[in-house]
């Protein structure tokens, strides 16, 4: 899976970019059949949290096969926001698979 990280106005260190790549390895393993054509675009930006503090907003766009998925998360810690968005993407991937969680819940 190819991963592109962008952080306009937010200077990420190489260690942070490497940590984001490691956090997305779980998705890479799940999409073994699409290894060559899977891409993840990760955007990190500043956001104002509901409590008035600063937060990191992470948006991950995942393309594989004919699928285009988007997940967003906000957290003061960029790593935690990435992991929250990753879990949302994994849920969406599972829902799209034949016999995924949603299909069973709907009695199909």
C-alpha positions as a Markdown table, in Angstrom:
| # | Residue | x | y | z |
|---|---|---|---|---|
| 1 | Unk | 0.0 | 0.0 | 0.0 |
| 2 | Unk | 1.3 | 3.5 | -0.9 |
| 3 | Unk | 0.9 | 6.0 | 1.9 |
| 4 | Unk | 1.1 | 9.8 | 1.3 |
| 5 | Unk | 1.2 | 12.1 | 4.3 |
| 6 | Unk | 0.5 | 15.8 | 4.1 |
| 7 | Unk | 0.3 | 18.3 | 6.9 |
| 8 | Unk | -0.2 | 21.9 | 5.5 |
| 9 | Unk | 1.0 | 24.4 | 8.1 |
| 10 | Unk | 1.9 | 21.6 | 10.5 |
| 11 | Unk | 5.5 | 20.5 | 10.5 |
| 12 | Unk | 5.6 | 16.7 | 11.1 |
| 13 | Unk | 8.9 | 15.1 | 12.0 |
| 14 | Unk | 10.1 | 12.0 | 10.1 |
| 15 | Unk | 9.5 | 9.9 | 13.3 |
| 16 | Unk | 5.8 | 11.0 | 13.2 |
| 17 | Unk | 5.4 | 10.1 | 9.6 |
| 18 | Unk | 7.0 | 6.7 | 10.2 |
| 19 | Unk | 4.6 | 6.2 | 13.2 |
| 20 | Unk | 1.6 | 7.0 | 10.9 |
| 21 | Unk | 2.9 | 4.4 | 8.4 |
| 22 | Unk | 3.2 | 1.8 | 11.2 |
| 23 | Unk | -0.3 | 2.5 | 12.4 |
| 24 | Unk | -1.7 | 1.9 | 8.9 |
| 25 | Unk | 0.1 | -1.5 | 8.5 |
| 26 | Unk | -3.1 | -3.1 | 9.9 |
| 27 | Unk | -5.0 | -1.9 | 6.9 |
| 28 | Unk | -2.2 | -3.0 | 4.6 |
| 29 | Unk | -2.5 | -6.5 | 6.0 |
| 30 | Unk | -6.3 | -6.5 | 5.6 |
| 31 | Unk | -6.0 | -5.5 | 1.9 |
| 32 | Unk | -3.5 | -8.1 | 0.8 |
| 33 | Unk | -5.4 | -8.8 | -2.4 |
| 34 | Unk | -5.0 | -5.1 | -3.4 |
| 35 | Unk | -1.4 | -4.5 | -2.3 |
| 36 | Unk | -0.3 | -2.9 | -5.5 |
| 37 | Unk | -3.3 | -0.7 | -6.1 |
| 38 | Unk | -4.1 | 0.4 | -2.5 |
| 39 | Unk | -3.3 | 4.0 | -1.6 |
| 40 | Unk | -3.9 | 6.0 | 1.6 |
| 41 | Unk | -3.8 | 9.8 | 1.6 |
| 42 | Unk | -3.4 | 11.1 | 5.2 |
| 43 | Unk | -4.0 | 14.8 | 5.9 |
| 44 | Unk | -3.1 | 16.2 | 9.3 |
| 45 | Unk | -4.4 | 19.7 | 10.2 |
| 46 | Unk | -5.0 | 21.8 | 13.3 |
| 47 | Unk | -8.5 | 22.0 | 14.7 |
| 48 | Unk | -10.2 | 23.7 | 17.6 |
| 49 | Unk | -11.5 | 21.2 | 20.0 |
| 50 | Unk | -15.0 | 21.5 | 21.6 |
| 51 | Unk | -13.4 | 22.4 | 24.9 |
| 52 | Unk | -11.4 | 25.3 | 23.3 |
| 53 | Unk | -8.1 | 23.5 | 23.2 |
| 54 | Unk | -6.0 | 22.6 | 20.2 |
| 55 | Unk | -6.6 | 19.3 | 18.5 |
| 56 | Unk | -5.2 | 17.5 | 15.5 |
| 57 | Unk | -7.7 | 16.6 | 12.7 |
| 58 | Unk | -6.7 | 13.5 | 10.7 |
| 59 | Unk | -8.5 | 12.6 | 7.4 |
| 60 | Unk | -7.6 | 9.4 | 5.7 |
| 61 | Unk | -8.8 | 8.6 | 2.2 |
| 62 | Unk | -8.3 | 5.0 | 1.2 |
| 63 | Unk | -8.6 | 3.8 | -2.4 |
| 64 | Unk | -8.4 | 0.1 | -3.3 |
| 65 | Unk | -10.0 | -1.7 | -6.2 |
| 66 | Unk | -13.2 | 0.2 | -6.9 |
| 67 | Unk | -13.6 | 1.3 | -3.3 |
| 68 | Unk | -13.0 | 4.8 | -2.0 |
| 69 | Unk | -13.3 | 5.2 | 1.8 |
| 70 | Unk | -12.9 | 8.3 | 4.0 |
| 71 | Unk | -12.4 | 8.4 | 7.8 |
| 72 | Unk | -11.9 | 11.5 | 10.0 |
| 73 | Unk | -10.9 | 11.8 | 13.6 |
| 74 | Unk | -9.8 | 14.5 | 16.0 |
| 75 | Unk | -7.6 | 14.2 | 19.0 |
| 76 | Unk | -5.0 | 16.2 | 20.8 |
| 77 | Unk | -2.5 | 13.4 | 20.0 |
| 78 | Unk | -2.0 | 13.0 | 16.2 |
| 79 | Unk | -1.1 | 9.3 | 16.7 |
| 80 | Unk | -4.4 | 8.6 | 18.6 |
| 81 | Unk | -6.3 | 10.5 | 15.8 |
| 82 | Unk | -4.7 | 8.3 | 13.2 |
| 83 | Unk | -5.6 | 5.1 | 15.1 |
| 84 | Unk | -9.2 | 6.2 | 15.5 |
| 85 | Unk | -9.5 | 6.9 | 11.8 |
| 86 | Unk | -7.8 | 3.6 | 11.0 |
| 87 | Unk | -10.4 | 1.7 | 13.1 |
| 88 | Unk | -13.2 | 3.5 | 11.3 |
| 89 | Unk | -11.6 | 2.5 | 7.9 |
| 90 | Unk | -11.3 | -1.2 | 9.1 |
| 91 | Unk | -15.0 | -1.1 | 10.1 |
| 92 | Unk | -15.9 | 0.2 | 6.6 |
| 93 | Unk | -13.8 | -2.5 | 4.9 |
| 94 | Unk | -15.5 | -5.2 | 7.0 |
| 95 | Unk | -18.9 | -3.8 | 6.1 |
| 96 | Unk | -18.1 | -4.0 | 2.4 |
| 97 | Unk | -16.9 | -7.6 | 2.5 |
| 98 | Unk | -19.4 | -10.2 | 1.6 |
| 99 | Unk | -20.8 | -11.5 | 4.9 |
| 100 | Unk | -19.3 | -8.6 | 6.8 |
| 101 | Unk | -20.7 | -7.5 | 10.2 |
| 102 | Unk | -23.5 | -5.3 | 8.8 |
| 103 | Unk | -24.7 | -8.0 | 6.4 |
| 104 | Unk | -25.1 | -10.4 | 9.4 |
| 105 | Unk | -26.7 | -7.8 | 11.5 |
| 106 | Unk | -29.3 | -7.2 | 8.8 |
| 107 | Unk | -30.0 | -10.9 | 8.5 |
| 108 | Unk | -28.6 | -11.4 | 4.9 |
